[in-house]
Amino acid sequence: MITHDIEKARDIWKNKIRKARQPKLEELDVKYMRALEANNDVSVIVQTKEKLRNFPNKVEILQATTIEELREIWDNDLLGEKD
């Protein structure tokens, strides 16, 4: 029987999320600056950036007890397709 260290799996999953969100945050930084320069509303950009920043600390990750539960937490709309 194969067993997994769920604590280590959570850390790996958080790092995977951080890696996936980095280009998204960089893209949003550019959009934010352009919106500011054009005097456009930046609230949606700010909210999305906050979601990305907070994603690795989601309660669901801490509560996951299996690898499958961790995989289900991924948000394709926010983070893109998972590898």
C-alpha positions, 0 to 999 in steps of 0.5 A: 500500500502506498502512503503519502506524507500529507504535510509534505504534499500540502507544501508541494501543492502550495509551491505549485500554486505559487509557481502558477500564480507568479506569471498571473501576478506579473500580468496583472501588475501591467494591467494595473499600471495601464489602468492607473495611467488611463484613470480606469477602475482598478478594483477588479485587478486588485481583488484578483491579485488578492485572491492569487496572493491568498490562494496558497493559504486556503483553508481547504488546503490545510484540511485536505487529507488526500492527494485527490482533495488537494488536486480538486482545490486547483482553480483553472480560471484563476491559476490556469490549467494545472500540469 
